[in-house]
Amino acid sequence: MSETLPTTVPADSPAGASRRRWGNLALFLAALALLAFPLVFGLGTVADGQEEPFAGTDSQATTEIQESDPDYTPWFEPWFEPGSGEIESGLFALQAALGAGVLGYVLGSLRTRRRLVGPGRTAHGVGPTAPGRP
Amino acid sequence: MHIAEGFLPPLHAAAWTAVAAPFVVHGAREVVRQVRRDPESTLLLGAAGAFTFALSAVKLPSVTGSSSHPTGTGLGAVLFRPPVMALLGTVVLLFQALLLAHGGLTTLGANVFSMAVVGPWAGYAAFRLLRGAGSGLGPAVFAAMALADLLTYVTTSFQLALAFPDQESGFVGALSKFLSIFAVTQIPLALAEGFIGVLLFRVLTDTAAADLLRLGVLRPSEQVPPADGDVTATASGGVDEHAPSTTTPSTTAPSTTAQDSEGSR
């Protein structure tokens, strides 16, 4: 089915480019809808041993272990714990920001490179067309 | 999928560490090899690492009423093959274990095995299978991203069920318990990650088709002709040796050689 990718509307025509953009938007909205659905319809439940709805599955699993196996004691403690939930959220946000920042930099670089060097080639010449890896 | 620090018995912790270690060492070698052989792909390698780094930090709500995070390991597995992700995933998990008290050092081996080994291999296998069956890039990427995510959590459920079998129903009972916590919650998140992955590959197909071709991800017949603003660039032709070399001209010679000899290695 892939071989039909250059569809009846050529992608280099304005119609093709616009179709591609709408496709991208649809993909984004599909992901957003999947994630918004539980929130909008209030599907959050307070799981055993949790205080809030939408508790993390990792902590649910930990609770489950403690309930089913009360004799088990963790034999190792984290060497550092964020002081509070707020600080922990901040560190998670920092991690996401670092990742998103680098990803955005790469996508911007690739886009600029294509503008300057032209499509179908890389910064150092024509990209070899032979597929396959060693 | 982060098993908390100290929440695997010492024997299990040691065993998973021993199982995961060779994959990580091999992965580190593969990263070095990839960068040496194809320096131009370093940008995309950075993107693969950054994608996992960002996605595994974001807890998202699910229809089960709990929340969980995607893994983002499918991107790198498709672009650079799974061994590379063994290293990149380990870096992410180490960061979270050390700075966020999320996961842990004793459980690092088990967590690496689920997120950085099983997930990427499952995603890559799905990608190759679908591509081999003639699927387009979109569906294959969707399957790779979603399965890399989902299978990570299935693996975690297995690991916990092995370590903490139910008093009455044993391993199977514990497995269904942990699967209901992890895997069911993960299904919508895995699908969302699939959509985001397809979106990302569409952008990459537009902006870095040459890299995708070289990495064997895209087939020459699938290259999308340039859209806006690049008409002149295409018209000026296929082989123009005097193309504006605005970026790092000094590295032109060695890099070209590396590409040329790539096939023979």
Chai-1 contact restraints between the chains, C-beta under 6 A:
chainA,res_idxA,chainB,res_idxB,connection_type,confidence,min_distance_angstrom,max_distance_angstrom,comment,restraint_id
A,M1,B,G136,contact,1.0,0.0,6.0,A-B,restraint_1
A,S2,B,G136,contact,1.0,0.0,6.0,A-B,restraint_2
A,S2,B,E222,contact,1.0,0.0,6.0,A-B,restraint_3
A,L5,B,E222,contact,1.0,0.0,6.0,A-B,restraint_4
A,A11,B,V224,contact,1.0,0.0,6.0,A-B,restraint_5
A,A11,B,P225,contact,1.0,0.0,6.0,A-B,restraint_6
A,D12,B,P225,contact,1.0,0.0,6.0,A-B,restraint_7
A,D12,B,P226,contact,1.0,0.0,6.0,A-B,restraint_8
A,D12,B,A227,contact,1.0,0.0,6.0,A-B,restraint_9
A,A17,B,A227,contact,1.0,0.0,6.0,A-B,restraint_10
A,A17,B,D228,contact,1.0,0.0,6.0,A-B,restraint_11
A,N24,B,L199,contact,1.0,0.0,6.0,A-B,restraint_12
A,N24,B,R202,contact,1.0,0.0,6.0,A-B,restraint_13
A,L27,B,F195,contact,1.0,0.0,6.0,A-B,restraint_14
A,L27,B,V198,contact,1.0,0.0,6.0,A-B,restraint_15
A,L27,B,L199,contact,1.0,0.0,6.0,A-B,restraint_16
A,F28,B,L199,contact,1.0,0.0,6.0,A-B,restraint_17
A,A30,B,F195,contact,1.0,0.0,6.0,A-B,restraint_18
A,A31,B,A192,contact,1.0,0.0,6.0,A-B,restraint_19
A,A31,B,F195,contact,1.0,0.0,6.0,A-B,restraint_20
A,A31,B,I196,contact,1.0,0.0,6.0,A-B,restraint_21
A,L34,B,P188,contact,1.0,0.0,6.0,A-B,restraint_22
A,L34,B,L191,contact,1.0,0.0,6.0,A-B,restraint_23
A,L34,B,A192,contact,1.0,0.0,6.0,A-B,restraint_24
A,L35,B,L60,contact,1.0,0.0,6.0,A-B,restraint_25
A,L35,B,A192,contact,1.0,0.0,6.0,A-B,restraint_26
A,P38,B,P61,contact,1.0,0.0,6.0,A-B,restraint_27
A,P38,B,S62,contact,1.0,0.0,6.0,A-B,restraint_28
A,P38,B,V63,contact,1.0,0.0,6.0,A-B,restraint_29
A,L39,B,P61,contact,1.0,0.0,6.0,A-B,restraint_30
A,L43,B,V63,contact,1.0,0.0,6.0,A-B,restraint_31
A,L43,B,G65,contact,1.0,0.0,6.0,A-B,restraint_32
A,G44,B,G65,contact,1.0,0.0,6.0,A-B,restraint_33
A,T45,B,G65,contact,1.0,0.0,6.0,A-B,restraint_34
A,A47,B,S66,contact,1.0,0.0,6.0,A-B,restraint_35
A,P53,B,G65,contact,1.0,0.0,6.0,A-B,restraint_36
A,F54,B,P61,contact,1.0,0.0,6.0,A-B,restraint_37
A,F54,B,S66,contact,1.0,0.0,6.0,A-B,restraint_38
A,F54,B,S67,contact,1.0,0.0,6.0,A-B,restraint_39
A,A55,B,S66,contact,1.0,0.0,6.0,A-B,restraint_40
A,G56,B,K59,contact,1.0,0.0,6.0,A-B,restraint_41
A,G56,B,S67,contact,1.0,0.0,6.0,A-B,restraint_42
A,T57,B,S66,contact,1.0,0.0,6.0,A-B,restraint_43
A,T57,B,S68,contact,1.0,0.0,6.0,A-B,restraint_44
A,T57,B,I181,contact,1.0,0.0,6.0,A-B,restraint_45
A,T57,B,F182,contact,1.0,0.0,6.0,A-B,restraint_46
A,T57,B,T185,contact,1.0,0.0,6.0,A-B,restraint_47
A,D58,B,H2,contact,1.0,0.0,6.0,A-B,restraint_48
A,Q60,B,I181,contact,1.0,0.0,6.0,A-B,restraint_49
A,A61,B,I181,contact,1.0,0.0,6.0,A-B,restraint_50
A,T62,B,A4,contact,1.0,0.0,6.0,A-B,restraint_51
A,I65,B,F164,contact,1.0,0.0,6.0,A-B,restraint_52
A,D69,B,F164,contact,1.0,0.0,6.0,A-B,restraint_53
A,P74,B,G6,contact,1.0,0.0,6.0,A-B,restraint_54
A,P74,B,F7,contact,1.0,0.0,6.0,A-B,restraint_55
A,W75,B,G6,contact,1.0,0.0,6.0,A-B,restraint_56
A,F76,B,E5,contact,1.0,0.0,6.0,A-B,restraint_57
A,F76,B,G6,contact,1.0,0.0,6.0,A-B,restraint_58
A,F76,B,T106,contact,1.0,0.0,6.0,A-B,restraint_59
A,P78,B,E5,contact,1.0,0.0,6.0,A-B,restraint_60
A,P78,B,A101,contact,1.0,0.0,6.0,A-B,restraint_61
A,E81,B,A101,contact,1.0,0.0,6.0,A-B,restraint_62
A,L91,B,L99,contact,1.0,0.0,6.0,A-B,restraint_63
A,L91,B,L100,contact,1.0,0.0,6.0,A-B,restraint_64
A,F92,B,A57,contact,1.0,0.0,6.0,A-B,restraint_65
A,Q95,B,A57,contact,1.0,0.0,6.0,A-B,restraint_66
A,A96,B,A54,contact,1.0,0.0,6.0,A-B,restraint_67
A,A96,B,A57,contact,1.0,0.0,6.0,A-B,restraint_68
A,A96,B,V58,contact,1.0,0.0,6.0,A-B,restraint_69
A,G99,B,A50,contact,1.0,0.0,6.0,A-B,restraint_70
A,G99,B,F53,contact,1.0,0.0,6.0,A-B,restraint_71
A,G99,B,A54,contact,1.0,0.0,6.0,A-B,restraint_72
A,A100,B,A54,contact,1.0,0.0,6.0,A-B,restraint_73
A,V102,B,G46,contact,1.0,0.0,6.0,A-B,restraint_74
A,V102,B,A50,contact,1.0,0.0,6.0,A-B,restraint_75
A,L103,B,A47,contact,1.0,0.0,6.0,A-B,restraint_76
A,L103,B,A50,contact,1.0,0.0,6.0,A-B,restraint_77
A,L103,B,F51,contact,1.0,0.0,6.0,A-B,restraint_78
A,V106,B,L43,contact,1.0,0.0,6.0,A-B,restraint_79
A,V106,B,G46,contact,1.0,0.0,6.0,A-B,restraint_80
A,V106,B,A47,contact,1.0,0.0,6.0,A-B,restraint_81
A,S109,B,L43,contact,1.0,0.0,6.0,A-B,restraint_82
A,L110,B,T207,contact,1.0,0.0,6.0,A-B,restraint_83
A,L110,B,A208,contact,1.0,0.0,6.0,A-B,restraint_84
A,R111,B,T207,contact,1.0,0.0,6.0,A-B,restraint_85
A,R114,B,T207,contact,1.0,0.0,6.0,A-B,restraint_86
A,L116,B,T246,contact,1.0,0.0,6.0,A-B,restraint_87
A,G118,B,A233,contact,1.0,0.0,6.0,A-B,restraint_88
A,P119,B,P226,contact,1.0,0.0,6.0,A-B,restraint_89
A,P119,B,D230,contact,1.0,0.0,6.0,A-B,restraint_90
A,G120,B,A210,contact,1.0,0.0,6.0,A-B,restraint_91
A,R121,B,A210,contact,1.0,0.0,6.0,A-B,restraint_92
A,T122,B,E40,contact,1.0,0.0,6.0,A-B,restraint_93
A,T122,B,A210,contact,1.0,0.0,6.0,A-B,restraint_94
A,A123,B,T247,contact,1.0,0.0,6.0,A-B,restraint_95
A,H124,B,T252,contact,1.0,0.0,6.0,A-B,restraint_96
A,H124,B,S255,contact,1.0,0.0,6.0,A-B,restraint_97
A,H124,B,T256,contact,1.0,0.0,6.0,A-B,restraint_98
A,G125,B,T256,contact,1.0,0.0,6.0,A-B,restraint_99
A,G127,B,A210,contact,1.0,0.0,6.0,A-B,restraint_100
A,G127,B,L213,contact,1.0,0.0,6.0,A-B,restraint_101
A,G127,B,R214,contact,1.0,0.0,6.0,A-B,restraint_102
A,P128,B,R214,contact,1.0,0.0,6.0,A-B,restraint_103
A,P128,B,Q259,contact,1.0,0.0,6.0,A-B,restraint_104
A,T129,B,L213,contact,1.0,0.0,6.0,A-B,restraint_105
A,T129,B,P220,contact,1.0,0.0,6.0,A-B,restraint_106
A,P131,B,G216,contact,1.0,0.0,6.0,A-B,restraint_107
A,G132,B,G216,contact,1.0,0.0,6.0,A-B,restraint_108
A,R133,B,G216,contact,1.0,0.0,6.0,A-B,restraint_109
A,P134,B,R265,contact,1.0,0.0,6.0,A-B,restraint_110
